Structure formats: structure tokens, C-alpha cells
Amino acid sequence: MGILSVLDREHTVAPPGYSRWLIPPAALAVHLCIGQAYATSVYKTSMVKHFDTSQTAVGVVFSIAIVMLGLSAAIGGTWVERNGPRKAMFVAACFWACGFLVGALGIGTGQLWLVYLGYGFIGGIGLGIGYISPVSTLIKWFPDRPGLATGLAIMGFGGGALVASPLSRQLLSLYDSGYDPDVSTSVAGGGALVGLFLTLGIVYFAIMMFGVFNIRVPAEGWVPDGFDPATVKQKTMVTTANVSAANAIKTPQFWLLWVVLFCNVTAGIGILEQASPMIQDFFRGDDGKSSVAVAAAAGFVGLLSIFNMAGRFGWSTTSDVIGRKPIYMMYLGVGIIAYFLLATVGHNSTVIFVLLAAVIISFYGGGFATVPAYLRDLFGTYQVGAIHGRLLTAWSAAGIAGPLIINGFLDREGKPGTLTAAAYRPALFTMVGVLAVGFVANLLIRAVADKFHESSETTVEASR
């Protein structure tokens, strides 16, 4: 226990003069690693061939990981708050790395269920704990700019694929000389997939350890220079009181925000999951050939990753200025317009298509990064990490609903490689309706009633 005691909360309290700007890089180290979840499409085709199974069967791995992200964040949120960010990030690193190692065993032995267990179930627990572990700490270090702080970290989750995608391709080509990283249809062998999973597991564990040993919590009573907590009272929809995680889920505000996040994620994930074939299908001619090359479609996916990442930082930082409720009105309201235009005129120009998709994905990313600050505004800082964990079950639900809506409509319209823009319209109009529901839910959010607030004695005792 002596060695592991360095992970305890009391050993992570920052000394006087410690710079709060050292905290975002520590959080970023974790989020960049777990953001690899967005890069699973790189080796999906190789997995399908290796296991001689369907796209759907391999896609279940990602779905399990996202479901476990939400469940582990919800169940483990209170534990994360109680034990502090260092221990939580260490546990996340262990689960995330073990997920890759067990997944590698499954690939090596030809047992797909082991990949489900490893990357999906075990790795998904690492995803959930790792995702929420730095959030409440960042908010406590940046009470004056919570949107900027959480945006800096959660930006890493959106940008993780930017690093993981090219890295995975190069590693596959290193382990399999017959694999061409520049050809999207190129397939790597089972040995290369095993090598990839083993390498990623080891490398990601080492990077996450950087975050583990550099994270700190502020000392009791610490406030940044020049910040007056009294100014918080001057902002509408921002409380100076605190609500426990147990009480938060009893409030209508929590469930309205759950609906808001679910709708925003469902709409965004539908495009993200289908991005590469979608742009090719939208510009498919009468001869069945697309005017968008495979390489260009891959570039489009990379561009969306950039907008996903930029939206997480840019829009969440903007929310510090204009407020959380107005920024979600923009995400959902402008998103409705963007989806409608994508369905009706998106096929007329690749420029229009790309711009609309980029806006939608930037709102998708922004919604993730802004929601912790929205929770802080409504429920205070007391157990905001645990509340955030419970709210992420909306992401789990959306991770199932979004692809089901898109794929359900597309399966009815025809086979992959033969679809056109018209095949996507029913799904896109459905997303307009989904966003409209979220828009109304956001309008209904009000300040939390006093009866749900904790006494000041309770929150002081809990911080010790």
C-alpha cells in the first residue's frame, strides 16, 4: 500500500504557487489516449476479414465500449469524486491498457468475444473513468473560466483520432509489409493487428502515467488571482450553492439536460459514423460511380476530426462569455437548419456539403465540452464529476440510437456502394426532429430549486 498511497487525494494537493495551467496538459494526456476510440474504423475492415465476419459484428466492439463508457462513468462517478483525480486516472490507464492486451489475445486466438471483453468491456470502463476523472478538478482550478478548462481537456478526446488514425496505419504497415497505409481498402493480417493492439496498449499506458503524476487538486479555499467568487452571483442560471449527485438526478434540470445531450450526440454521431461513405454516396452519378475519390473521402473524415476538436475548445470557451443555455440554443437551433440544408441542397456542391457537415460536427464536439460547465452552473462544484458521470449515460444511449437511425434507413434504401443522396434524406429529416426535441428541452431548463441544495457544512466536510 505504501507505493500506491501516492495516488491518494491528500498526496495530490497542490503546494502554494502551483500553476493551474499545468493541469490541462495532465488531463489532455488522458483524453488524447482514450480518444483513440474514434479511430477504430482504421482497422475495422482488417478485423472483418481476420474474423471472417460482418461489419455489424465488428462494429459491436465500438458500441460496447461506448455503452461501458456511460455506465462506468455513471456508476464510478461518486468513487472518482471521493478518491480524487490521480487514483481515478491511474485506474483508467490500467483498464484502458488491459483492454488492448485482452483484445490482442482475442485477435491472436481468433476469438472475437475476447475483443468484445477486452477493448469493449474492459477498455470501455477505462474510457468512462478516464473521461470524467479530470473534469471536476479542472472546474475547481478554473472557476472563472470553466468552459475553457473543460474544453481544453475534452478537446483531446475529439482530437485523439487525429493522432491514432495515422499512427495505427503506420504501425500496421510496419507489422505487415503487404499493408498500404495510403489505400483505404488495404487489409492488414492478424499478426499486424495483434502488434497494433499490443503497441497501443503499452504506449497509451505510458502517456497516461504522465497525466497521473502531474495532476493536482487545489488547496481548500484557493481561488485564482483577481477572481471574486461574488461575481458568479451576478450571472443568471449560475448557482453559488451545491447539489449532491444523489439529489441532482431527482431534479427536472438533470433530465432535461440528459435529453439535450442525447439529442445533440445522436445527431452528430450519425454523421461521424457514416462520414466516409456518406460523402461518396452524395455525389454518386447515374453510372454508379462517385465523383469523390476514396482519398478525398478519407481527407473529409480527417477534416471532421479537426472541427470536432476545434468545436470542443472554441464553442465551450465561447460559452464562458454568452452562457451555457444560449450556446446550446445555437448548437440545436442552427443544427436543425444545417441538417435540413444538408438533406435538401447538400448534394448540389461538395463545398456546401463539407461546410454543413463541419458545422454539425463542431456543435457535436462543443456539446460534449460545454456540458460539464453547464452542470457546474446548475449544480455547483461539490459533486459535479459524479453528476457528469451519470449524465454520460445519454452518450451511451445516443451511441446506439444515432447509428441505428442512420443505418436503419440506409439498409432499407439499398446496398453500400450503390446509395445516393436521396437515400439519406429520411434519416437526415429524422435528425432534424431529434434536434428539435433537444431545443425544446433546453428552453425548459431553469435554475435548480433551493430544496435540492446541500448545506454549507456538508460541502466543507466533504472537501477535507
Secondary structure, 3 states (H helix, E strand, C coil): CCCHHHHCHHHCECCCCCCHHHHHHHHHHHHHHHHHHHHHHHCHHHHHHHHCCCHHHHHHHHHHHHHHHHHHHHHHHHHHHHHCHHHHHHHHHHHHHHHHHHHHHHHHHCCHHHHHHHHHHHHHHHHHHHHHCCHHHHHHHCCCCHHHHHHHHHHHHHHHHHHHHHHHHHHHHHHCCCCCCCCCCCCCCHHHHHHHHHHHHHHHHHHHHHHHHHCCECCCCCCCCCCCHHHHHHCCCCCCCCCCHHHHCCCHHHHHHHHHHHHHHHHHHHHHHHHHHHHHHHCECCCCCECCCHHHHHHHHHHHHHHHHHHHHHHHHHHHHHCHHHHHHHHHHHHHHHHHHHHHHHHHCHHHHHHHHHHHHHHHHHHHHHHHHHHHHHHCCCCHHHHHHHHCHHHHHHHHHHHHHHHHHHHHHCCCCCCCHHHHHHHHHHHHHHHHHHHHHHHCCCCCCHHHCCCHHHHHHHCC
